Amino acid sequence: MSSRSQSIADTLTRAIIEHRLVPGCKLGERELSEIFEVSRIVVRQALIRLADDGLAQIERNRGAFVAKPSIQEAIEIYDALTLVEQGVAAQLCDRLGPAGWAELRQHVERQRQAYASGNHALADVLGQEFHTIFLRLSRNRVMQEIHAQLVRRTNLLRSLITADFDYCNLLDDHSRLVDLLEKGRLRQAMDLIDSHHRAVVRGYIMDRQVFPELTPAEALAPYLGKEGAGPPPAPRSPAQPAKTAKKASGNSKAHDHPHPHDHE
């Protein structure tokens, strides 16, 4: 992949994660080549990269579209995250020293302070960062790359309506995970990772779009320095109120959707 194709892929990824390019949006090669002022071949390479990351779908004779995840795909993404993080947990349980445990605890405390102050947006960001730090401490670059790719796909899920997560319980999961691993209670830590990710999946309500659809030119303008682009759009209220979902809890029963296992 050329550096220009990589740059375009990065820009499209950001636009998808920031909800400017919504699930199902057409990513036409000709239109994108005009927007980025490059050849269609360069754009095609970028779209292939997005497809490899699970952020786009390329359909024969129809072209490329922003991926539109199903609940089953969400389950599979978080299953994969569970397996990766359980593997890392097994490594950290035996190898991590005092400095590593202290870093994780300090991060959990920052998340707790953000939540206590009512800054749930920051608490959410810090909650996601906890998992990134967790992977980084493994010092396994391959596992970190796999995890980062899965996280990009969870960011796509965030362009769909989500229920109000029980941040308190999810935060407690992070704290309990560090306690269990530091004490060498690996089996319980692995079960907690699984139930944590299941709780997150239960927070998603699929197939109800909440961000206004923009044309690719409108969506990408802020990243290309176009004047009058304005900030990312605010979510619109759905036509029908969403049903209240159960709050996420690490101690809740498994979600009602089919799942290949019995026990994030």
Summary of the structure (lengths in Angstrom):
residues: 264
radius of gyration: 19.6
end to end distance: 33.0
largest distance: 57.3
contacts: 803
relative contact order: 0.16
helix: 59%
strand: 7%
